[in-house]
Amino acid sequence: MPKLKTRKSVAKRFKVTAKGKVVRNHCGHAHILTKKSQSRKRRLRKSTVASPADASNLKQMLPYL
């Protein structure tokens, strides 16, 4: 059986925790930051857990992580 390939675009954007949850960064923190409030920008800095519906697909794309 051949080795499975990792989706490199997904590997750059998502991480898998020790318990198997998929962690992602928030969107909207790259540019046009002047009109966003400080508290909103602070919230966007932190990562969050991806939804369980998406996590199953993401784990298939990250076979060795």
PDB file of N, CA, C and O in Angstrom:
ATOM      1  N   MET A   1       0.853  -1.191   0.000  1.00  0.00           N
ATOM      2  CA  MET A   1       0.000   0.000   0.000  1.00  0.00           C
ATOM      3  C   MET A   1       0.892   1.246   0.000  1.00  0.00           C
ATOM      4  O   MET A   1       1.804   1.346   0.821  1.00  0.00           O
ATOM      5  N   PRO A   2       0.645   2.189  -0.899  1.00  0.00           N
ATOM      6  CA  PRO A   2       1.496   3.378  -0.949  1.00  0.00           C
ATOM      7  C   PRO A   2       1.212   4.320   0.220  1.00  0.00           C
ATOM      8  O   PRO A   2       0.164   4.259   0.864  1.00  0.00           O
ATOM      9  N   LYS A   3       2.180   5.183   0.462  1.00  0.00           N
ATOM     10  CA  LYS A   3       2.012   6.170   1.512  1.00  0.00           C
ATOM     11  C   LYS A   3       0.943   7.175   1.104  1.00  0.00           C
ATOM     12  O   LYS A   3       0.759   7.459  -0.079  1.00  0.00           O
ATOM     13  N   LEU A   4       0.249   7.705   2.093  1.00  0.00           N
ATOM     14  CA  LEU A   4      -0.754   8.733   1.831  1.00  0.00           C
ATOM     15  C   LEU A   4      -0.085  10.095   1.773  1.00  0.00           C
ATOM     16  O   LEU A   4       0.856  10.363   2.520  1.00  0.00           O
ATOM     17  N   LYS A   5      -0.564  10.943   0.898  1.00  0.00           N
ATOM     18  CA  LYS A   5       0.002  12.281   0.777  1.00  0.00           C
ATOM     19  C   LYS A   5      -0.770  13.256   1.663  1.00  0.00           C
ATOM     20  O   LYS A   5      -1.994  13.193   1.780  1.00  0.00           O
ATOM     21  N   THR A   6      -0.017  14.153   2.275  1.00  0.00           N
ATOM     22  CA  THR A   6      -0.608  15.210   3.086  1.00  0.00           C
ATOM     23  C   THR A   6      -0.972  16.376   2.192  1.00  0.00           C
ATOM     24  O   THR A   6      -0.197  16.750   1.313  1.00  0.00           O
ATOM     25  N   ARG A   7      -2.156  16.961   2.408  1.00  0.00           N
ATOM     26  CA  ARG A   7      -2.526  18.182   1.701  1.00  0.00           C
ATOM     27  C   ARG A   7      -1.743  19.327   2.334  1.00  0.00           C
ATOM     28  O   ARG A   7      -2.053  19.754   3.446  1.00  0.00           O
ATOM     29  N   LYS A   8      -0.738  19.821   1.634  1.00  0.00           N
ATOM     30  CA  LYS A   8       0.166  20.804   2.209  1.00  0.00           C
ATOM     31  C   LYS A   8      -0.533  22.122   2.511  1.00  0.00           C
ATOM     32  O   LYS A   8      -0.166  22.806   3.467  1.00  0.00           O
ATOM     33  N   SER A   9      -1.520  22.488   1.724  1.00  0.00           N
ATOM     34  CA  SER A   9      -2.244  23.729   1.996  1.00  0.00           C
ATOM     35  C   SER A   9      -3.012  23.635   3.310  1.00  0.00           C
ATOM     36  O   SER A   9      -3.141  24.622   4.034  1.00  0.00           O
ATOM     37  N   VAL A  10      -3.518  22.444   3.612  1.00  0.00           N
ATOM     38  CA  VAL A  10      -4.242  22.231   4.873  1.00  0.00           C
ATOM     39  C   VAL A  10      -3.258  22.165   6.037  1.00  0.00           C
ATOM     40  O   VAL A  10      -3.555  22.656   7.126  1.00  0.00           O
ATOM     41  N   ALA A  11      -2.097  21.568   5.820  1.00  0.00           N
ATOM     42  CA  ALA A  11      -1.104  21.439   6.885  1.00  0.00           C
ATOM     43  C   ALA A  11      -0.582  22.800   7.331  1.00  0.00           C
ATOM     44  O   ALA A  11      -0.196  22.966   8.488  1.00  0.00           O
ATOM     45  N   LYS A  12      -0.566  23.779   6.422  1.00  0.00           N
ATOM     46  CA  LYS A  12      -0.101  25.119   6.776  1.00  0.00           C
ATOM     47  C   LYS A  12      -1.141  25.891   7.572  1.00  0.00           C
ATOM     48  O   LYS A  12      -0.792  26.806   8.318  1.00  0.00           O
ATOM     49  N   ARG A  13      -2.403  25.538   7.427  1.00  0.00           N
ATOM     50  CA  ARG A  13      -3.479  26.313   8.043  1.00  0.00           C
ATOM     51  C   ARG A  13      -4.047  25.692   9.311  1.00  0.00           C
ATOM     52  O   ARG A  13      -4.626  26.402  10.133  1.00  0.00           O
ATOM     53  N   PHE A  14      -3.894  24.392   9.486  1.00  0.00           N
ATOM     54  CA  PHE A  14      -4.532  23.696  10.609  1.00  0.00           C
ATOM     55  C   PHE A  14      -3.513  22.880  11.379  1.00  0.00           C
ATOM     56  O   PHE A  14      -2.521  22.413  10.820  1.00  0.00           O
ATOM     57  N   LYS A  15      -3.767  22.713  12.675  1.00  0.00           N
ATOM     58  CA  LYS A  15      -2.953  21.841  13.519  1.00  0.00           C
ATOM     59  C   LYS A  15      -3.898  20.892  14.249  1.00  0.00           C
ATOM     60  O   LYS A  15      -5.063  21.217  14.478  1.00  0.00           O
ATOM     61  N   VAL A  16      -3.385  19.713  14.612  1.00  0.00           N
ATOM     62  CA  VAL A  16      -4.172  18.747  15.375  1.00  0.00           C
ATOM     63  C   VAL A  16      -3.600  18.701  16.783  1.00  0.00           C
ATOM     64  O   VAL A  16      -2.391  18.553  16.960  1.00  0.00           O
ATOM     65  N   THR A  17      -4.473  18.830  17.793  1.00  0.00           N
ATOM     66  CA  THR A  17      -4.038  18.822  19.183  1.00  0.00           C
ATOM     67  C   THR A  17      -3.767  17.389  19.632  1.00  0.00           C
ATOM     68  O   THR A  17      -4.014  16.438  18.891  1.00  0.00           O
ATOM     69  N   ALA A  18      -3.258  17.249  20.849  1.00  0.00           N
ATOM     70  CA  ALA A  18      -2.938  15.928  21.384  1.00  0.00           C
ATOM     71  C   ALA A  18      -4.187  15.071  21.549  1.00  0.00           C
ATOM     72  O   ALA A  18      -4.116  13.846  21.451  1.00  0.00           O
ATOM     73  N   LYS A  19      -5.324  15.702  21.797  1.00  0.00           N
ATOM     74  CA  LYS A  19      -6.576  14.951  21.948  1.00  0.00           C
ATOM     75  C   LYS A  19      -7.303  14.742  20.631  1.00  0.00           C
ATOM     76  O   LYS A  19      -8.377  14.142  20.600  1.00  0.00           O
ATOM     77  N   GLY A  20      -6.716  15.240  19.530  1.00  0.00           N
ATOM     78  CA  GLY A  20      -7.287  14.973  18.216  1.00  0.00           C
ATOM     79  C   GLY A  20      -8.201  16.055  17.683  1.00  0.00           C
ATOM     80  O   GLY A  20      -8.824  15.864  16.638  1.00  0.00           O
ATOM     81  N   LYS A  21      -8.305  17.198  18.369  1.00  0.00           N
ATOM     82  CA  LYS A  21      -9.121  18.293  17.857  1.00  0.00           C
ATOM     83  C   LYS A  21      -8.326  19.059  16.811  1.00  0.00           C
ATOM     84  O   LYS A  21      -7.097  19.101  16.856  1.00  0.00           O
ATOM     85  N   VAL A  22      -9.036  19.660  15.877  1.00  0.00           N
ATOM     86  CA  VAL A  22      -8.396  20.439  14.822  1.00  0.00           C
ATOM     87  C   VAL A  22      -8.502  21.916  15.196  1.00  0.00           C
ATOM     88  O   VAL A  22      -9.588  22.417  15.486  1.00  0.00           O
ATOM     89  N   VAL A  23      -7.358  22.607  15.184  1.00  0.00           N
ATOM     90  CA  VAL A  23      -7.291  24.006  15.581  1.00  0.00           C
ATOM     91  C   VAL A  23      -7.031  24.850  14.350  1.00  0.00           C
ATOM     92  O   VAL A  23      -6.243  24.475  13.482  1.00  0.00           O
ATOM     93  N   ARG A  24      -7.697  25.992  14.280  1.00  0.00           N
ATOM     94  CA  ARG A  24      -7.547  26.898  13.144  1.00  0.00           C
ATOM     95  C   ARG A  24      -7.432  28.334  13.653  1.00  0.00           C
ATOM     96  O   ARG A  24      -7.758  28.631  14.802  1.00  0.00           O
ATOM     97  N   ASN A  25      -6.961  29.215  12.773  1.00  0.00           N
ATOM     98  CA  ASN A  25      -6.902  30.635  13.084  1.00  0.00           C
ATOM     99  C   ASN A  25      -8.157  31.320  12.581  1.00  0.00           C
ATOM    100  O   ASN A  25      -8.833  30.824  11.680  1.00  0.00           O
ATOM    101  N   HIS A  26      -8.462  32.467  13.174  1.00  0.00           N
ATOM    102  CA  HIS A  26      -9.609  33.237  12.734  1.00  0.00           C
ATOM    103  C   HIS A  26      -9.300  33.954  11.425  1.00  0.00           C
ATOM    104  O   HIS A  26      -8.148  34.286  11.145  1.00  0.00           O
ATOM    105  N   CYS A  27     -10.328  34.187  10.636  1.00  0.00           N
ATOM    106  CA  CYS A  27     -10.159  34.982   9.427  1.00  0.00           C
ATOM    107  C   CYS A  27     -10.387  36.455   9.759  1.00  0.00           C
ATOM    108  O   CYS A  27     -10.941  36.783  10.808  1.00  0.00           O
ATOM    109  N   GLY A  28      -9.962  37.327   8.871  1.00  0.00           N
ATOM    110  CA  GLY A  28     -10.208  38.750   9.037  1.00  0.00           C
ATOM    111  C   GLY A  28      -9.154  39.489   9.826  1.00  0.00           C
ATOM    112  O   GLY A  28      -9.416  40.587  10.317  1.00  0.00           O
ATOM    113  N   HIS A  29      -7.946  38.910   9.968  1.00  0.00           N
ATOM    114  CA  HIS A  29      -6.902  39.579  10.735  1.00  0.00           C
ATOM    115  C   HIS A  29      -5.672  39.849   9.869  1.00  0.00           C
ATOM    116  O   HIS A  29      -4.574  40.027  10.398  1.00  0.00           O
ATOM    117  N   ALA A  30      -5.841  39.880   8.556  1.00  0.00           N
ATOM    118  CA  ALA A  30      -4.699  40.058   7.659  1.00  0.00           C
ATOM    119  C   ALA A  30      -4.547  41.512   7.213  1.00  0.00           C
ATOM    120  O   ALA A  30      -3.432  42.035   7.200  1.00  0.00           O
ATOM    121  N   HIS A  31      -5.628  42.161   6.856  1.00  0.00           N
ATOM    122  CA  HIS A  31      -5.550  43.544   6.379  1.00  0.00           C
ATOM    123  C   HIS A  31      -6.877  44.230   6.656  1.00  0.00           C
ATOM    124  O   HIS A  31      -7.823  43.605   7.135  1.00  0.00           O
ATOM    125  N   ILE A  32      -6.937  45.519   6.350  1.00  0.00           N
ATOM    126  CA  ILE A  32      -8.081  46.400   6.668  1.00  0.00           C
ATOM    127  C   ILE A  32      -8.357  46.329   8.172  1.00  0.00           C
ATOM    128  O   ILE A  32      -9.473  46.035   8.601  1.00  0.00           O
ATOM    129  N   LEU A  33      -7.323  46.603   8.955  1.00  0.00           N
ATOM    130  CA  LEU A  33      -7.445  46.496  10.405  1.00  0.00           C
ATOM    131  C   LEU A  33      -7.806  47.825  11.060  1.00  0.00           C
ATOM    132  O   LEU A  33      -8.141  47.845  12.244  1.00  0.00           O
ATOM    133  N   THR A  34      -7.749  48.932  10.326  1.00  0.00           N
ATOM    134  CA  THR A  34      -7.983  50.227  10.957  1.00  0.00           C
ATOM    135  C   THR A  34      -9.433  50.409  11.379  1.00  0.00           C
ATOM    136  O   THR A  34      -9.703  51.067  12.384  1.00  0.00           O
ATOM    137  N   LYS A  35     -10.363  49.840  10.635  1.00  0.00           N
ATOM    138  CA  LYS A  35     -11.781  50.018  10.980  1.00  0.00           C
ATOM    139  C   LYS A  35     -12.264  49.024  12.032  1.00  0.00           C
ATOM    140  O   LYS A  35     -13.394  49.141  12.506  1.00  0.00           O
ATOM    141  N   LYS A  36     -11.433  48.043  12.409  1.00  0.00           N
ATOM    142  CA  LYS A  36     -11.821  47.043  13.411  1.00  0.00           C
ATOM    143  C   LYS A  36     -11.382  47.499  14.789  1.00  0.00           C
ATOM    144  O   LYS A  36     -10.319  48.100  14.947  1.00  0.00           O
ATOM    145  N   SER A  37     -12.199  47.211  15.777  1.00  0.00           N
ATOM    146  CA  SER A  37     -11.896  47.652  17.143  1.00  0.00           C
ATOM    147  C   SER A  37     -10.744  46.831  17.729  1.00  0.00           C
ATOM    148  O   SER A  37     -10.447  45.732  17.261  1.00  0.00           O
ATOM    149  N   GLN A  38     -10.109  47.384  18.754  1.00  0.00           N
ATOM    150  CA  GLN A  38      -8.985  46.715  19.400  1.00  0.00           C
ATOM    151  C   GLN A  38      -9.406  45.374  19.979  1.00  0.00           C
ATOM    152  O   GLN A  38      -8.675  44.390  19.865  1.00  0.00           O
ATOM    153  N   SER A  39     -10.574  45.330  20.597  1.00  0.00           N
ATOM    154  CA  SER A  39     -11.020  44.077  21.215  1.00  0.00           C
ATOM    155  C   SER A  39     -11.295  43.015  20.161  1.00  0.00           C
ATOM    156  O   SER A  39     -11.029  41.833  20.376  1.00  0.00           O
ATOM    157  N   ARG A  40     -11.827  43.441  19.020  1.00  0.00           N
ATOM    158  CA  ARG A  40     -12.083  42.495  17.931  1.00  0.00           C
ATOM    159  C   ARG A  40     -10.773  41.944  17.367  1.00  0.00           C
ATOM    160  O   ARG A  40     -10.662  40.747  17.103  1.00  0.00           O
ATOM    161  N   LYS A  41      -9.783  42.820  17.184  1.00  0.00           N
ATOM    162  CA  LYS A  41      -8.491  42.382  16.672  1.00  0.00           C
ATOM    163  C   LYS A  41      -7.797  41.458  17.660  1.00  0.00           C
ATOM    164  O   LYS A  41      -7.109  40.520  17.256  1.00  0.00           O
ATOM    165  N   ARG A  42      -7.971  41.714  18.938  1.00  0.00           N
ATOM    166  CA  ARG A  42      -7.391  40.850  19.973  1.00  0.00           C
ATOM    167  C   ARG A  42      -8.036  39.470  19.937  1.00  0.00           C
ATOM    168  O   ARG A  42      -7.345  38.461  20.077  1.00  0.00           O
ATOM    169  N   ARG A  43      -9.350  39.414  19.752  1.00  0.00           N
ATOM    170  CA  ARG A  43     -10.051  38.127  19.650  1.00  0.00           C
ATOM    171  C   ARG A  43      -9.605  37.347  18.425  1.00  0.00           C
ATOM    172  O   ARG A  43      -9.474  36.125  18.478  1.00  0.00           O
ATOM    173  N   LEU A  44      -9.371  38.051  17.318  1.00  0.00           N
ATOM    174  CA  LEU A  44      -8.992  37.387  16.076  1.00  0.00           C
ATOM    175  C   LEU A  44      -7.588  36.803  16.132  1.00  0.00           C
ATOM    176  O   LEU A  44      -7.271  35.901  15.357  1.00  0.00           O
ATOM    177  N   ARG A  45      -6.735  37.296  17.034  1.00  0.00           N
ATOM    178  CA  ARG A  45      -5.381  36.770  17.168  1.00  0.00           C
ATOM    179  C   ARG A  45      -5.366  35.326  17.640  1.00  0.00           C
ATOM    180  O   ARG A  45      -4.508  34.542  17.236  1.00  0.00           O
ATOM    181  N   LYS A  46      -6.313  34.979  18.493  1.00  0.00           N
ATOM    182  CA  LYS A  46      -6.302  33.660  19.119  1.00  0.00           C
ATOM    183  C   LYS A  46      -6.863  32.605  18.172  1.00  0.00           C
ATOM    184  O   LYS A  46      -7.667  32.906  17.289  1.00  0.00           O
ATOM    185  N   SER A  47      -6.432  31.386  18.369  1.00  0.00           N
ATOM    186  CA  SER A  47      -6.929  30.288  17.539  1.00  0.00           C
ATOM    187  C   SER A  47      -8.183  29.699  18.170  1.00  0.00           C
ATOM    188  O   SER A  47      -8.481  29.946  19.338  1.00  0.00           O
ATOM    189  N   THR A  48      -8.901  28.929  17.391  1.00  0.00           N
ATOM    190  CA  THR A  48     -10.133  28.309  17.858  1.00  0.00           C
ATOM    191  C   THR A  48     -10.225  26.899  17.290  1.00  0.00           C
ATOM    192  O   THR A  48      -9.472  26.533  16.387  1.00  0.00           O
ATOM    193  N   VAL A  49     -11.144  26.121  17.818  1.00  0.00           N
ATOM    194  CA  VAL A  49     -11.319  24.736  17.386  1.00  0.00           C
ATOM    195  C   VAL A  49     -12.237  24.708  16.171  1.00  0.00           C
ATOM    196  O   VAL A  49     -13.281  25.361  16.170  1.00  0.00           O
ATOM    197  N   ALA A  50     -11.866  23.971  15.155  1.00  0.00           N
ATOM    198  CA  ALA A  50     -12.696  23.828  13.958  1.00  0.00           C
ATOM    199  C   ALA A  50     -13.945  23.015  14.295  1.00  0.00           C
ATOM    200  O   ALA A  50     -13.937  22.202  15.219  1.00  0.00           O
ATOM    201  N   SER A  51     -15.005  23.242  13.545  1.00  0.00           N
ATOM    202  CA  SER A  51     -16.257  22.550  13.819  1.00  0.00           C
ATOM    203  C   SER A  51     -16.103  21.050  13.564  1.00  0.00           C
ATOM    204  O   SER A  51     -15.340  20.647  12.685  1.00  0.00           O
ATOM    205  N   PRO A  52     -16.815  20.230  14.318  1.00  0.00           N
ATOM    206  CA  PRO A  52     -16.703  18.768  14.139  1.00  0.00           C
ATOM    207  C   PRO A  52     -17.070  18.297  12.739  1.00  0.00           C
ATOM    208  O   PRO A  52     -16.547  17.290  12.262  1.00  0.00           O
ATOM    209  N   ALA A  53     -17.971  19.025  12.078  1.00  0.00           N
ATOM    210  CA  ALA A  53     -18.359  18.646  10.718  1.00  0.00           C
ATOM    211  C   ALA A  53     -17.181  18.785   9.759  1.00  0.00           C
ATOM    212  O   ALA A  53     -17.017  17.965   8.856  1.00  0.00           O
ATOM    213  N   ASP A  54     -16.358  19.820   9.949  1.00  0.00           N
ATOM    214  CA  ASP A  54     -15.191  20.018   9.096  1.00  0.00           C
ATOM    215  C   ASP A  54     -14.008  19.187   9.554  1.00  0.00           C
ATOM    216  O   ASP A  54     -13.161  18.819   8.740  1.00  0.00           O
ATOM    217  N   ALA A  55     -13.933  18.884  10.844  1.00  0.00           N
ATOM    218  CA  ALA A  55     -12.757  18.216  11.407  1.00  0.00           C
ATOM    219  C   ALA A  55     -12.545  16.833  10.804  1.00  0.00           C
ATOM    220  O   ALA A  55     -11.403  16.417  10.607  1.00  0.00           O
ATOM    221  N   SER A  56     -13.613  16.121  10.512  1.00  0.00           N
ATOM    222  CA  SER A  56     -13.451  14.779   9.954  1.00  0.00           C
ATOM    223  C   SER A  56     -12.820  14.836   8.572  1.00  0.00           C
ATOM    224  O   SER A  56     -11.977  14.001   8.245  1.00  0.00           O
ATOM    225  N   ASN A  57     -13.219  15.818   7.749  1.00  0.00           N
ATOM    226  CA  ASN A  57     -12.615  15.977   6.422  1.00  0.00           C
ATOM    227  C   ASN A  57     -11.164  16.419   6.532  1.00  0.00           C
ATOM    228  O   ASN A  57     -10.309  15.964   5.773  1.00  0.00           O
ATOM    229  N   LEU A  58     -10.891  17.310   7.482  1.00  0.00           N
ATOM    230  CA  LEU A  58      -9.531  17.819   7.644  1.00  0.00           C
ATOM    231  C   LEU A  58      -8.587  16.725   8.100  1.00  0.00           C
ATOM    232  O   LEU A  58      -7.429  16.694   7.683  1.00  0.00           O
ATOM    233  N   LYS A  59      -9.058  15.835   8.941  1.00  0.00           N
ATOM    234  CA  LYS A  59      -8.193  14.747   9.433  1.00  0.00           C
ATOM    235  C   LYS A  59      -7.826  13.777   8.306  1.00  0.00           C
ATOM    236  O   LYS A  59      -6.748  13.182   8.327  1.00  0.00           O
ATOM    237  N   GLN A  60      -8.708  13.618   7.334  1.00  0.00           N
ATOM    238  CA  GLN A  60      -8.372  12.777   6.184  1.00  0.00           C
ATOM    239  C   GLN A  60      -7.288  13.427   5.328  1.00  0.00           C
ATOM    240  O   GLN A  60      -6.475  12.741   4.709  1.00  0.00           O
ATOM    241  N   MET A  61      -7.288  14.763   5.304  1.00  0.00           N
ATOM    242  CA  MET A  61      -6.282  15.468   4.524  1.00  0.00           C
ATOM    243  C   MET A  61      -4.943  15.543   5.245  1.00  0.00           C
ATOM    244  O   MET A  61      -3.916  15.834   4.632  1.00  0.00           O
ATOM    245  N   LEU A  62      -4.955  15.278   6.553  1.00  0.00           N
ATOM    246  CA  LEU A  62      -3.725  15.309   7.385  1.00  0.00           C
ATOM    247  C   LEU A  62      -3.498  13.924   7.971  1.00  0.00           C
ATOM    248  O   LEU A  62      -3.696  13.738   9.172  1.00  0.00           O
ATOM    249  N   PRO A  63      -3.088  12.943   7.166  1.00  0.00           N
ATOM    250  CA  PRO A  63      -3.034  11.571   7.669  1.00  0.00           C
ATOM    251  C   PRO A  63      -1.972  11.325   8.732  1.00  0.00           C
ATOM    252  O   PRO A  63      -2.132  10.425   9.557  1.00  0.00           O
ATOM    253  N   TYR A  64      -0.882  12.107   8.735  1.00  0.00           N
ATOM    254  CA  TYR A  64       0.217  11.815   9.657  1.00  0.00           C
ATOM    255  C   TYR A  64       0.395  12.866  10.725  1.00  0.00           C
ATOM    256  O   TYR A  64       1.411  12.862  11.420  1.00  0.00           O
ATOM    257  N   LEU A  65      -0.566  13.775  10.883  1.00  0.00           N
ATOM    258  CA  LEU A  65      -0.464  14.814  11.902  1.00  0.00           C
ATOM    259  C   LEU A  65      -1.409  14.538  13.041  1.00  0.00           C
ATOM    260  O   LEU A  65      -1.463  15.310  13.998  1.00  0.00           O
TER     261      LEU A  65
END
